[in-house]
Amino acid sequence: MKELAVHGGVPVRTEPFPARGHVGVEEKEVVAALFETAMASGAAPGYNGEEEQAYCEAFSAFMGGGYTDAVSSGTAGVYVALRALELEPFTEVIVSAVTDPGGMMPIPLLNLIPMVADTAPGCYNSGPDQIAALLSPRTIAIVVAHIGGEPADMVGIMEIARSRGIPVIEDCSQSHGARLHGQPLGTFGDIAVFSTMFGKHHSSGGQGGLVWTREETCYHQLRRASDRGKPFFLPEGATNVFASLNLNLNDLAAAIGRVQLRKLPAFVQRRREVVARLTEGLEDQGCVSVPRPLDGAEPSYWFLRMRFHPERSSVDKATFCQALSAEGLPVTADYRAALPHTMDWFVNRRVFGRSGYPWASPDYRGAPDRVFLCPNAHVAMETHFNLQIHEAWAAQEIADAVMIFQKVTAAYAA
Ligand SMILES: Cc1ncc(COP(=O)(O)O)c(C=O)c1O
């Protein structure tokens, strides 16, 4: 058996795995063109201009219709979606345990109480049962994250939500272009949010986000919520309708996003192919396996979630992943070492100074000290790692990845 690189042997892969290279000449040219126009006219590139409108229209078409508002980040998108719903404070919003802090923080920032839903067993996404377990007369909205490009069970979740008339926000920040039962993810709920920061499937530059809805009246609210409550779509003479922040995107970013959006279907297609080849190559690999996605799911794989089976290995997951990394494979051993609701900000209630609000408000009728144990989520974190696949992986990368897994699983077989 070849010696593992982690023990001084020769790594399978000496060349680094390729960078995505997803931003190129086309993006540069559209930005340059905007600068040319700005310099010729003497007016700086702005926001809510033609580029942004075209980007939003193109994204709506990508979703099969509806309306899109471009915002400054995914976090801003979640804030805008919640703000647009004008939810009464000190009510409860159910939110997925495995998410980015930016997918959860807007909830208490709007004086709403986050109720943290465990994941479905064996995966990163919360499911209908975990959401149903948190319903109360105070439940006012649900925010469902689709992690790593894998769809959560939106059919089951929407059944629960519709039966109670509770609006659902799908956080698709990590799942651009994914589908479930042939339907684009994001179109099951009432509002969908996408982060378009530079690392996402398609990006609008450094930071950015999109908020989508099929309902025109909801879109009007979204537009107001992302721009200081401006009286968009209201009769002449109306003034800013509610307090909000300025969370607009801008035309430069939108121009980049528009080019990127054209590339998105090919990115997603290639990611699926890469995962299909890897899955074939990784059958019977002892202590690792590629989990099956939900029935009817067509994930878009922001990364590939992989299962580690400790009972089939002589080492723990951390040691195993270190050995993979030493062979040159881009892996993240712990997707979320700390889930957002176990972080200091949440545990110490650091949202509005030291007041403990929104939990501490006398107007909150639930249990302010409730702890969310989320056992499935913790098991999922302990028994999975992420492989950072992407569309620039060619046959060589796939072959090398398979070889690395073969080498390391053989060395560490139980
Ligand atoms: C599920 C989820 N929600 C929200 C966000 C926040 O997006 P942004 O970083 O664009 O603010 C992210 C970021 O990765 C995310 O993964």
The ligand as an SDF file (V2000), in Angstrom:
LIG
                    3D

 16 16  0  0  0  0  0  0  0  0999 V2000
  -28.1060   29.6400    3.6640 C   0  0  0  0  0  0  0  0  0  0  0  0
  -27.5400   31.0250    3.6540 C   0  0  0  0  0  0  0  0  0  0  0  0
  -28.3250   32.0540    4.0060 N   0  0  0  0  0  0  0  0  0  0  0  0
  -27.8650   33.3240    4.0090 C   0  0  0  0  0  0  0  0  0  0  0  0
  -26.5690   33.6080    3.6420 C   0  0  0  0  0  0  0  0  0  0  0  0
  -26.0820   35.0060    3.7080 C   0  0  0  0  0  0  0  0  0  0  0  0
  -25.7260   35.4630    2.4360 O   0  0  0  0  0  0  0  0  0  0  0  0
  -24.6610   36.6490    2.2840 P   0  0  0  0  0  0  0  0  0  0  0  0
  -23.3270   36.1020    2.6560 O   0  0  0  0  0  0  0  0  0  0  0  0
  -24.7470   37.0050    0.8390 O   0  0  0  0  0  0  0  0  0  0  0  0
  -25.1160   37.7410    3.1630 O   0  0  0  0  0  0  0  0  0  0  0  0
  -25.7120   32.5780    3.2480 C   0  0  0  0  0  0  0  0  0  0  0  0
  -24.3150   32.8400    2.8810 C   0  0  0  0  0  0  0  0  0  0  0  0
  -23.5550   31.9650    2.5350 O   0  0  0  0  0  0  0  0  0  0  0  0
  -26.2080   31.2460    3.2650 C   0  0  0  0  0  0  0  0  0  0  0  0
  -25.4240   30.2220    2.9330 O   0  0  0  0  0  0  0  0  0  0  0  0
  1  2  1  0
  2  3  1  0
  2 15  2  0
  3  4  2  0
  4  5  1  0
  5  6  1  0
  5 12  2  0
  6  7  1  0
  7  8  1  0
  8  9  2  0
  8 10  1  0
  8 11  1  0
 12 13  1  0
 12 15  1  0
 13 14  2  0
 15 16  1  0
M  END
$$$$
